[in-house]
């Protein structure tokens, strides 16, 4: 379960990075 959470966090980070790039 903890590992799954980590994977989700990674996806969230990538999503945020994409959003940030778009914002730039």
N, CA, C and O atoms as a Tripos MOL2 file, in Angstrom:
@<TRIPOS>MOLECULE
protein
   96    95    24     0     0
PROTEIN
NO_CHARGES

@<TRIPOS>ATOM
      1 N           0.8390   -1.2030    0.0000 N.3       1 UNK1
      2 CA          0.0000    0.0000    0.0000 C.3       1 UNK1
      3 C           0.8760    1.2560    0.0000 C.2       1 UNK1
      4 O           0.5770    2.2390   -0.6780 O.2       1 UNK1
      5 N           1.9410    1.2010    0.7610 N.am      2 UNK2
      6 CA          2.8390    2.3710    0.8290 C.3       2 UNK2
      7 C           3.5070    2.5870   -0.5270 C.2       2 UNK2
      8 O           3.6950    3.7220   -0.9670 O.2       2 UNK2
      9 N           3.8560    1.4960   -1.1700 N.am      3 UNK3
     10 CA          4.5230    1.6050   -2.4740 C.3       3 UNK3
     11 C           3.5700    2.2410   -3.4900 C.2       3 UNK3
     12 O           3.9720    3.0520   -4.3240 O.2       3 UNK3
     13 N           2.3120    1.8520   -3.3940 N.am      4 UNK4
     14 CA          1.3260    2.3840   -4.3360 C.3       4 UNK4
     15 C           1.2170    3.9050   -4.1570 C.2       4 UNK4
     16 O           1.0970    4.6610   -5.1210 O.2       4 UNK4
     17 N           1.2620    4.3130   -2.9040 N.am      5 UNK5
     18 CA          1.1480    5.7390   -2.6050 C.3       5 UNK5
     19 C           2.3160    6.5000   -3.2270 C.2       5 UNK5
     20 O           2.1600    7.6050   -3.7450 O.2       5 UNK5
     21 N           3.4810    5.8790   -3.1600 N.am      6 UNK6
     22 CA          4.6810    6.5200   -3.7060 C.3       6 UNK6
     23 C           4.5200    6.6980   -5.2190 C.2       6 UNK6
     24 O           4.8870    7.7330   -5.7750 O.2       6 UNK6
     25 N           3.9740    5.6890   -5.8650 N.am      7 UNK7
     26 CA          3.7830    5.7560   -7.3140 C.3       7 UNK7
     27 C           2.8250    6.8970   -7.6480 C.2       7 UNK7
     28 O           3.0300    7.6470   -8.6030 O.2       7 UNK7
     29 N           1.7840    7.0070   -6.8420 N.am      8 UNK8
     30 CA          0.7890    8.0610   -7.0780 C.3       8 UNK8
     31 C           1.4290    9.4330   -6.9130 C.2       8 UNK8
     32 O           1.1650   10.3590   -7.6800 O.2       8 UNK8
     33 N           2.2620    9.5390   -5.9110 N.am      9 UNK9
     34 CA          2.9370   10.8220   -5.6330 C.3       9 UNK9
     35 C           3.8200   11.1910   -6.8290 C.2       9 UNK9
     36 O           3.8950   12.3540   -7.2260 O.2       9 UNK9
     37 N           4.4750   10.1930   -7.3860 N.am     10 UNK10
     38 CA          5.3650   10.4490   -8.5240 C.3      10 UNK10
     39 C           4.5370   10.9720   -9.7030 C.2      10 UNK10
     40 O           4.9360   11.9110  -10.3930 O.2      10 UNK10
     41 N           3.3910   10.3520   -9.9140 N.am     11 UNK11
     42 CA          2.5230   10.7680  -11.0140 C.3      11 UNK11
     43 C           2.0540   12.2040  -10.7720 C.2      11 UNK11
     44 O           2.0060   13.0240  -11.6890 O.2      11 UNK11
     45 N           1.7150   12.4800   -9.5270 N.am     12 UNK12
     46 CA          1.2280   13.8140   -9.1780 C.3      12 UNK12
     47 C           2.3220   14.8550   -9.4430 C.2      12 UNK12
     48 O           2.0580   15.9470   -9.9470 O.2      12 UNK12
     49 N           3.5450   14.4870   -9.0920 N.am     13 UNK13
     50 CA          4.6740   15.4090   -9.2760 C.3      13 UNK13
     51 C           4.8490   15.6870  -10.7740 C.2      13 UNK13
     52 O           5.0380   16.8310  -11.1850 O.2      13 UNK13
     53 N           4.7860   14.6470  -11.5600 N.am     14 UNK14
     54 CA          4.9600   14.7970  -13.0090 C.3      14 UNK14
     55 C           3.8430   15.6930  -13.5540 C.2      14 UNK14
     56 O           4.0750   16.5480  -14.4090 O.2      14 UNK14
     57 N           2.6450   15.4810  -13.0480 N.am     15 UNK15
     58 CA          1.4940   16.2620  -13.5110 C.3      15 UNK15
     59 C           1.7080   17.7360  -13.1600 C.2      15 UNK15
     60 O           1.4420   18.6280  -13.9660 O.2      15 UNK15
     61 N           2.1860   17.9650  -11.9600 N.am     16 UNK16
     62 CA          2.4210   19.3440  -11.5190 C.3      16 UNK16
     63 C           3.5090   19.9930  -12.3700 C.2      16 UNK16
     64 O           3.4310   21.1720  -12.7150 O.2      16 UNK16
     65 N           4.5210   19.1970  -12.7000 N.am     17 UNK17
     66 CA          5.6250   19.7240  -13.5060 C.3      17 UNK17
     67 C           5.0950   20.1350  -14.8830 C.2      17 UNK17
     68 O           5.4790   21.1720  -15.4230 O.2      17 UNK17
     69 N           4.2220   19.3210  -15.4300 N.am     18 UNK18
     70 CA          3.6580   19.6050  -16.7500 C.3      18 UNK18
     71 C           2.8520   20.9070  -16.6660 C.2      18 UNK18
     72 O           2.9280   21.7610  -17.5490 O.2      18 UNK18
     73 N           2.0890   21.0340  -15.5960 N.am     19 UNK19
     74 CA          1.2600   22.2290  -15.4020 C.3      19 UNK19
     75 C           2.1580   23.4600  -15.2990 C.2      19 UNK19
     76 O           1.8660   24.5150  -15.8630 O.2      19 UNK19
     77 N           3.2540   23.2960  -14.5680 N.am     20 UNK20
     78 CA          4.1770   24.4120  -14.3670 C.3      20 UNK20
     79 C           4.7870   24.8300  -15.6980 C.2      20 UNK20
     80 O           4.9480   26.0210  -15.9650 O.2      20 UNK20
     81 N           5.1200   23.8690  -16.5180 N.am     21 UNK21
     82 CA          5.7320   24.1670  -17.8180 C.3      21 UNK21
     83 C           4.7260   24.9510  -18.6700 C.2      21 UNK21
     84 O           5.0890   25.8930  -19.3740 O.2      21 UNK21
     85 N           3.4890   24.5510  -18.5920 N.am     22 UNK22
     86 CA          2.4470   25.1920  -19.3890 C.3      22 UNK22
     87 C           2.2440   26.6400  -18.8950 C.2      22 UNK22
     88 O           1.9620   27.5550  -19.6690 O.2      22 UNK22
     89 N           2.4010   26.7950  -17.5850 N.am     23 UNK23
     90 CA          2.1900   28.1080  -16.9790 C.3      23 UNK23
     91 C           3.3020   29.0830  -17.3930 C.2      23 UNK23
     92 O           3.0760   30.2840  -17.5360 O.2      23 UNK23
     93 N           4.5040   28.5320  -17.5790 N.am     24 UNK24
     94 CA          5.6370   29.3870  -17.8860 C.3      24 UNK24
     95 C           5.4310   30.1870  -19.1490 C.2      24 UNK24
     96 O           6.3070   30.9590  -19.5400 O.2      24 UNK24
@<TRIPOS>BOND
     1     1     2 1
     2     2     3 1
     3     3     4 2
     4     3     5 am
     5     5     6 1
     6     6     7 1
     7     7     8 2
     8     7     9 am
     9     9    10 1
    10    10    11 1
    11    11    12 2
    12    11    13 am
    13    13    14 1
    14    14    15 1
    15    15    16 2
    16    15    17 am
    17    17    18 1
    18    18    19 1
    19    19    20 2
    20    19    21 am
    21    21    22 1
    22    22    23 1
    23    23    24 2
    24    23    25 am
    25    25    26 1
    26    26    27 1
    27    27    28 2
    28    27    29 am
    29    29    30 1
    30    30    31 1
    31    31    32 2
    32    31    33 am
    33    33    34 1
    34    34    35 1
    35    35    36 2
    36    35    37 am
    37    37    38 1
    38    38    39 1
    39    39    40 2
    40    39    41 am
    41    41    42 1
    42    42    43 1
    43    43    44 2
    44    43    45 am
    45    45    46 1
    46    46    47 1
    47    47    48 2
    48    47    49 am
    49    49    50 1
    50    50    51 1
    51    51    52 2
    52    51    53 am
    53    53    54 1
    54    54    55 1
    55    55    56 2
    56    55    57 am
    57    57    58 1
    58    58    59 1
    59    59    60 2
    60    59    61 am
    61    61    62 1
    62    62    63 1
    63    63    64 2
    64    63    65 am
    65    65    66 1
    66    66    67 1
    67    67    68 2
    68    67    69 am
    69    69    70 1
    70    70    71 1
    71    71    72 2
    72    71    73 am
    73    73    74 1
    74    74    75 1
    75    75    76 2
    76    75    77 am
    77    77    78 1
    78    78    79 1
    79    79    80 2
    80    79    81 am
    81    81    82 1
    82    82    83 1
    83    83    84 2
    84    83    85 am
    85    85    86 1
    86    86    87 1
    87    87    88 2
    88    87    89 am
    89    89    90 1
    90    90    91 1
    91    91    92 2
    92    91    93 am
    93    93    94 1
    94    94    95 1
    95    95    96 2
@<TRIPOS>SUBSTRUCTURE
     1 UNK1         2 RESIDUE 1 A UNK
     2 UNK2         6 RESIDUE 1 A UNK
     3 UNK3        10 RESIDUE 1 A UNK
     4 UNK4        14 RESIDUE 1 A UNK
     5 UNK5        18 RESIDUE 1 A UNK
     6 UNK6        22 RESIDUE 1 A UNK
     7 UNK7        26 RESIDUE 1 A UNK
     8 UNK8        30 RESIDUE 1 A UNK
     9 UNK9        34 RESIDUE 1 A UNK
    10 UNK10       38 RESIDUE 1 A UNK
    11 UNK11       42 RESIDUE 1 A UNK
    12 UNK12       46 RESIDUE 1 A UNK
    13 UNK13       50 RESIDUE 1 A UNK
    14 UNK14       54 RESIDUE 1 A UNK
    15 UNK15       58 RESIDUE 1 A UNK
    16 UNK16       62 RESIDUE 1 A UNK
    17 UNK17       66 RESIDUE 1 A UNK
    18 UNK18       70 RESIDUE 1 A UNK
    19 UNK19       74 RESIDUE 1 A UNK
    20 UNK20       78 RESIDUE 1 A UNK
    21 UNK21       82 RESIDUE 1 A UNK
    22 UNK22       86 RESIDUE 1 A UNK
    23 UNK23       90 RESIDUE 1 A UNK
    24 UNK24       94 RESIDUE 1 A UNK
